[in-house]
Amino acid sequence: MSTKPEKGFPARSAGPVALLIGLGAAAYTAWVLEVVLSTGLNPIETYVSELAAQDQPLGGLFRATDFTAGVLAFAGGLLALAGLLRRAGDRRPGPRPWSVAGWAGVTLFGAATAADAWLPLSCTPTVDPVCAARETAGLVPATHQAHAISSSLAMTGALVGIVALTLAARRYGRHAPLARRGPALVVLELLATVWTLAAIALFTAGRGTWALGAGQRLQVLFVALWLGLLAHSVHKERRT
C-alpha cells in the first residue's frame, strides 16, 4: 500500500456519489423479488435478463428497476470521475490511474445497464425451445444481439470497476472498508463470472444450462454487494 494517501474527488461530491451508488446497488438487486413473486422462471436455470423479457408478465417491472440501477450508477460514477479529472485540471495533485480506470468502469457499467433495459429479450430462450431455435436461426429481433452486447459491456465495466477501485483502495490508502473487504468480493466475482461464461458457452452449444441462472445471479449479486461496499466506503471517508 502507498504511504501517501491519494487526493480523491472533492469532498462536496462524496455525499452525492455515495448516495447514487448506494441506491443503484439496491435497485440492482430487484431480481430477488422473484423469490416472492410468481415469475414462472427457474432461477437456477434461466438468465436474469429473462425476467425482463417482453413476453413476461412482470417484464416491465424488472426493466424499470434495471434502468433505474443503471442511471444511478452512471450518475454516481460520472460525478466521481468528473471530480477526479477536475482536480487534475486545477493543477492539484492528480488522481491515480487505478482510480480513474475504476470510476470509468463504474460509469460504463451504469450506462450499459441502463441500455439493457431498452434492449430487452423478446422471449426466454432457456425455457422456450421455440425461442431458442429462433435465436439460433437468427429469427429473433435485433434487440437480442444488441442486448448481448450491452450486457457484455455492463459486466466488463463492473469487473474493471471492482478490480481497479479495490486495488486503488489498497495501494493509495483510501476507502478503508473497501480495502479490507473488497479483495474477497473480487475473488468471488471472478469465480462467478467464470462459472457464468462457461455455462453460457455450454448452453449455446446445446449441452444444457449447467445452472446458468445460479451462476449469473451470484455474479450480479456480488456486483451489487461491491457497489454497496463502495458507497459505504465513500460515505465513511467523507465523514472522517
ZAZA-398920 format. One record per residue: x negated, z, y negated of N, C-alpha, C in turn; residue in three letters. Coordinates in pm, whole numbers, plus 32768, in hexadecimal, padded with zeros to 4 digits. Atoms other than C-alpha are relative to their C-alpha. Layout:
N
XZYXZYXZYala ...
***
This chain:
240
7FAD800080788000800080007FAA80007F83met 80498006807D7F947FBA7E9E7FFB80897FBEser 800C7F8080477F1480E27DD5803B7FF77F75thr 7FC6801280847FA580507C95808D7FCA800Elys 7F77802F7FEF8122803B7C95801B7F847FACpro 7FDB807A804781B47EEE7C32806380217F90glu 7F9C7FFA806882707ECF7AEC806E7F9D8023lys 7F9480577FD283C27E467B5C80537FCC7F8Egly 7FA88032806984EA7DBC7A9F802780737FA4phe 7FE37F988061855B7E7A7967806380688036pro 7FAD7F947FCD85FF7FCD79A780947FEA7FE3ala 7F7380158023873F7F6378F780447FA18062arg 7FC6805B7F9E87707E597A04801580418088ser 7FFF7FC47F7A87437F467B2A808B802B802Aala 7F7A7FD27FDD889F7FDF7B1C805B7F8D8029gly 7FAE80727FD8895A7E927B1B7FD07FBB8080pro 8035803E7F8688717E047C2680298051807Aval 7FDB7FAA7F9088AD7F2F7D0A80957FF6801Fala 7F7080087FEC8A257F1D7CD580297F7C803Fleu 7FDD80837FCB8A3D7DA87D157FD47FEF8091leu 8033800E7F7789647DB27E4C804C805C805File 7FB67FA37FAC8A187EE57ED3808C7FCE8020gly 7F7B80357FE98B707E4B7EA67FFA7F838057leu 801180767FAC8AF27D077F3D7FEB80258092gly 80187FD17F778A767DC4806F8082802E8040ala 7F807FD17FCA8BCC7E678099805B7F8B8022ala 7FAB80747FE68C847D1B807C7FCE7FAF8077ala 803B804E7F938B947C7E81778020803C8088tyr 7FDA7FC17F828C0F7D72828180967FF5801Bthr 7F6F800B7FF08D7D7D09826080277FD0808Bala 7FDF80317F798D6A7C6483B7801F80728061trp 7FE17F907FA58D7E7DC184558096801D8003val 7F707FF07FFD8EF07DB383FE803D7FC6807Fleu 7FCD80387F838F167CEB853F8016806C8069glu 7FEA7F907FA38F067E3D85F0809080307FF9val 7F797FCC8012905A7E9C856080677F917FEAval 7FA5806F801490EF7D45851780037FA7807Eleu 7FF280577F8C916F7C5886227FD57F727FDBser 80348084802290947B2485FC800B7F9E8074thr 7FFA80577F8C90AE7A9D875F7F787FC98028gly 8088802F7FE28F347A6387657FAF80708040leu 80547FA07FBC8E427B11884E7F7F80157FB0asn 80787FEB80558D327BB387747F7D7FF4804Dpro 807B800D7FB28C397BA088937FD57F6E800Cile 801D808C7FE08C527A2788BB800B7FA07F8Aglu 7FE08061806A8CC0798B87717FA780117F85thr 80467FFB80808C107934862C804B805B7F9Etyr 7FBF7FB3806B8C527A23850C804E7FA27FA4val 7FC0805E805C8CA878F2843980827FC98037ser 7F81802F7FC88DC17898852A807680567FD1glu 7F977FAE803A8E8579BB8497803B7FBF7F83leu 7FD68040807C8E9778ED835780277F6F8012ala 7FDC808C7FE78EEE77A383FF808A7FE07FC6ala 7F8380298041900A76DC836380798010805Agln 7F8E7FF57FA690E276F5849B801D80918029asp 7FEA7F747FDF90CD787184A9806080427F9Dgln 7F9B7FC4805991EE7942841F7FC5805A7F94pro 80407FA8806291007A32836C7F867FBE7FC0leu 8073804780369009792683067FF080107F6Agly 80087FF180929060794281967FC680857FD6gly 80377F7B801F90107AB781957F6A80018010leu 80907FFA7FE78EBA7A8B822E7FB27F9D7FA8phe 8043805A805F8E67796081517FF480447F77arg 80047FBA80828EBD7A3480217F95806B7FFEala 80667F967FFE8DDF7B55808E7F737FC58007thr 808380427FFD8CBF7A6980DF7FDA7FCF7F75asp 801C803380868CDC79C77F8A7FDD80737FA2phe 801C7F8B80558CE77B1C7EE07F768037801Bthr 80847FCD7FDD8BB67B957F9F7F927FA67FCAala 8065805E802F8AF77A5A7F477FED80047F6Agly 80087FFE80928B4A7A627DD57FBC80817FD0val 803D7F8080298AEC7BD47DB77F6A8002801Eleu 808F80027FDE89A17BA77E6F7FB47F9E7FA8ala 80408062805789527A6F7DA57FEB80397F74phe 800B7FC8808789997B207C5C7F97806E7FFAala 80637F947FFE88CC7C517CBD7F727FCC800Egly 8086803A7FEE87A67B837D377FD17FB67F86gly 8025804E807787AD7AA07C097FDE805C7F8Bleu 801C7FA1806D87B97BC87B197F7880418012leu 80827FC47FE486917C6D7BC27F8F7F9B7FEBala 80668067800E85CE7B277BCF7FE97FDD7F6Eleu 800E801E808F86167ADD7A617FB3806E7FB8ala 80487F91803D859B7C377A037F6C7FFC801Dgly 808D800B7FDC84567C077AC07FBC7F917FB2leu 803D8071804684157AB37A257FFC80167F69leu 80017FE1808F84747B3178C87F8A80597FDEarg 80737FA88017836D7C4178E77F7F7FAF7FFAarg 807880558000826A7B39793C7FFA7FAF7F7Fala 7FFD804E807A82DC7A6A78127FDD80507F85gly 80217FA9807182AE7B95772B7F6D802B8001asp 80907FE47FF1813F7BA277967FE580918028arg 80187F7E7FC3816D7CF3783A7FC07FE78088arg 803580157F7980CC7D2F798E80667FB68056pro 7FA280577FBA81697C1D7A5E802E80388086gly 7FCD7FD57F7E82387C4B7B997FA67FD08071pro 804F80287F8D81917C3A7CEB80487F91804Carg 7FC280737FBC81CC7AFF7DBD80678026806Apro 7FA17FDA7F9782787BB77EDC8086802A7FC4trp 7F847FD8804083787C487DEC80507F877FD2ser 7FBC8079802F83C77AF67D51803A7FB48077val 7FD180487F8983E27A537EA980788048803Eala 7F947FB47FC484C07B6D7F2780847FF37FB5gly 7F84800B804F85BA7B647E0980327F707FFEtrp 7FD5808C7FF585BC79E77E18804A7FEB8084ala 7FBC80097F7F86197A0A7F88808B803C7FFBgly 7F7C7FC2800E87377AF87F34805E7FA67FB2val 7FAF805B805187B17A037E2B802E7F888052thr 7FDC80717FAA87A978E17F228068802B8067leu 7F9F7FCC7FA0885E79B48024808B80087FC2phe 7F7F7FF3804289737A007F2C80417F7B7FE4gly 7FC880838022899F789A7EB880317FB7807Dala 7FDB80477F8589A5780D801A807580448046ala 7F907FB97FC48A94791C809580827FDE7FB8thr 7F8A802A804C8B8678C97F7C80277F718023ala 7FE2808B7FDB8B6877587FD680427FFA8089ala 7FC47FFB7F7B8BBD77AF81408099800D7FF8asp 7F707FE8800C8D14782580CF804C7F827FD7ala 7FC1807C802C8D5B76CF80367FEB7F908065trp 801D80657F998CDE7617816C80258039808Aleu 7FDB7FBF7F828DA576B9828880087F9D8075pro 7FE6804F7F888DBC763E83EC80957FDE8004leu 7F7380267FF68EFF758584358041803A807Dser 7FCE7FCA7F828F1F761B85937F958059803Dcys 80597F9C7FC48E73770B86837FBE7FC8807Fthr 803E80457F8E8D7C7656876A7FDE80588077pro 80277FAD7F8E8D1C7782883F80768024805Athr 7F8B7FDC7FAF8E8277BE88B780607F8B8015val 7FA780737FF78F2A766B888A7FB27F888036asp 804D80707FC68EA27560897B80157F7D7FB7pro 7FE5807B804B8F4B744C88B37FAD7FFD7F81val 80517FF780788EA074C387767F6D7FE9801Fcys 808D80117FD98D5074D9882A7FE27F6E801Fala 8016808D7FDD8D79737788B380007FA97F83ala 7FFB804D807C8DD972EE875E7F8180177FAFarg 807B7FE1804A8CAC739F86C37F8B7FB4803Dglu 806C80477FBC8BC2730B87C980057F6B7FE4thr 7FEF809080198C5371B0878D7FF97FDC7F6Dala 8008801B808F8C3571D6861480847FDB7FC2gly 7F7B802280318DAC71C085E0803F806E7FACleu 7FCD7F9480558DD2730085187FE07FE07F6Eval 801D8019808F8DD7730B83997F6D801B7FDFpro 808C7FF2802B8C8A72F682E37FDF80907FDBala 801A7F7380228CB5746482837FBB804A8071thr 80447FBD7F918C3C74C483E17F697FF67FF0his 8090801180148AE4742F83A17FD280457F82gln 80247FBD807D8AE174AC823B7FFD80978013ala 7FFC7F707FE58B40760782B77F82802B804Chis 80797FDF7FB58A1F760283AE7F8680077FA3ala 80708001805E893075AC82938004807A7FA4ile 7FF67F8F805C89B476B381A37FE880848049ser 80197F867FB389B177BC82B67F6B8012801Cser 80917FF97FE788487767830A7FB680287F81ser 803F7FDB807F87E9777E819A801980947FE0leu 7FE07F74801B889C78CD817B7FA8805D8052ala 80517FA87FAC87E4796482A17F6C7FF37FDEmet 808B8010802C869978CF822E7FE680557F85thr 800F7FAD807786CA797180DA800080938020gly 7FFA7F737FDA872A7ABA817B7F7D802E8040ala 807D7FDB7FBC85F57ABB82597F8B80087F9Eleu 806A7FFC806785107A668134800D807F7FADval 7FEB7F88805085AC7B7C80667FDD807E804Agly 80187F887FB0859F7C7D817C7F6B80188016ile 808F7FF07FE284367C3C81DA7FB080147F7Fval 80537FFC807983A97C00807B801680807FB0ala 7FE97F87805084537D227FC77FD8807F804Aleu 80307F8C7FB484087E1580E17F69800A7FF7thr 80928001800E829D7DAC80D87FD780277F73leu 80207FDD808B829D7DC57F5B800F80967FE8ala 7FEA7F718012832B7F257F6A7F8D80518039ala 806E7FB67FC182147F9580537F7A7FE67FBBarg 80818023803B80F87EDE7FA67FF3802A7F6Farg 80067FED809081567F177E3B803380877FD3tyr 7FD87F79802581D1807E7E45808580097FBAgly 7F7B7FFD803D833E803A7DEE806A8017806Aarg 7F8C7FF57FA7849480867E857FDE804F807Ehis 802E7FAC7F93842C81AB7F6080597FFB807Cala 7FAD80087F86855E81A880497FED7F7D804Cpro 801580817FC1852A8035808A7F787FFB8043leu 80867FFE7FC683B7806B80C87FFE804E8083ala 80007FAE7F878405817781CC80547FC58070arg 7FA180287F98853080E58283800C7F698010arg 7FF580917FFB85157F7382387FBD7FC08079gly 804380417F8F84157F1B8348805180028081pro 7FAE7FFA7F8785007F8F845E806F7F977FFBala 7F978064800E86157EB183D57FC87F728008leu 804180837FF485217D8E83B97FF37FDA8094val 8013801A7F7084CF7DAB852D80867FE38043val 7F7C80127FC2863D7DCF8591803E7F7A7FD7leu 7FCA807E802F86A27CA784BA7FBC7F898043glu 8048806E7FBE85947BC7854D80297FF38092leu 7FD580047F7485F87C2686B0808D7FC5800Cleu 7F7780347FFD87687BE2866780027F6A7FE0ala 8006808E8023870B7A9385CB7FCF7FAC8075thr 803180487F8886447A2886FF806F7FF58068val 7F9080007FA1876B7A8B87DD80697F987FD6trp 7F99805A8031886079CA87037FD57F6E800Dthr 802F808B7FF9878C788E86ED7FF87FD08091leu 800880277F73874E788E8866808B7FE88038ala 7F77800F7FCF88C278BD88AD80407F817FCAala 7FCA807B803B891F77A487BD7FC87F858047ile 803F80717FBC882676BB8865803E7FED808Bala 7FC580097F7B88B6770D89BD80917FD07FF9leu 7F75802C800E8A1C76E1894480077F6B7FDEphe 8002808E802589C9759388A47FDE7FA78077thr 8025804B7F88892F752689EE80698009806Dala 7F957FF57F9F8A72757E8AA17FE88066806Dgly 80227F9C7F9A89E976AF8B58804180877FE6arg 7FBA7F82801A8AE277B58AE17FD7803C7F7Agly 80187FC380848AE3789D89B67F93806B8000thr 806A7F9B7FF789EF79A88A348010806E7F96trp 7FE37F9580618A957AB6895E7FD57FDA7F73ala 8023803380848A6079E0882B803C80557F91leu 7FBC7FB280678B5F7AA887667FC080877FE8gly 803F7F7C800E8ABA7BF587AD7F7C7FF67FB5ala 80808011804489657B76874380107FE17F6Dgly 7FEE8024808C89E57AD98604803C80737FAFgln 7FC67F8E80488AB37C0B85A87F96806A7FE4arg 806F7FA5801B897E7CE485CE7FA97FC87F90leu 80538040806788C07BE984F8803A80187F75gln 7FC67FEE808589B67BFB83D6801180957FDFval 7FF77F70801989E27D7484027F7D80357FC8leu 80817FD0802F886D7DB083D57FE27FCC7F72phe 800E80328089886F7CD1829F804B805B7F9Fval 7FAE7FAB805689897DA3820C7FC2808B7FF0ala 803F7F7C800888DA7EEA82627F857FFC7FA7leu 8079800C805387987E6F81C180267FF27F6Dtrp 7FD3800E808A88527E038087802D80877FC8leu 7FD77F7B802B88EF7F5D80767F8980597FE4gly 807A7FB1801587987FFC809B7FB87FD27F81leu 803E8034807A870F7F197F8A804980357F85leu 7FB27FD08072882B7F797E9F7FE680957FE8ala 801D7F6F800C87F180EC7EE67F7580167FC6his 808A7FF0802E867B80C47EAA7FF27FDF7F6Cser 80058025808E86A980127D5C8043806B7FACval 7FB77F97804C87A881167CEA7FAF807F7FF9his 804C7F847FFF86CF823A7D547F857FF77FA6lys 8076800F8054859A81AF7CA7802780017F6Dglu 7FD17FFE808B8664817A7B688017808F7FD2arg 7FE17F76802686D382E77B6B7F8180557FEFarg 807A7FB080088573836B7BA07FA07FCB7F96thr 
***
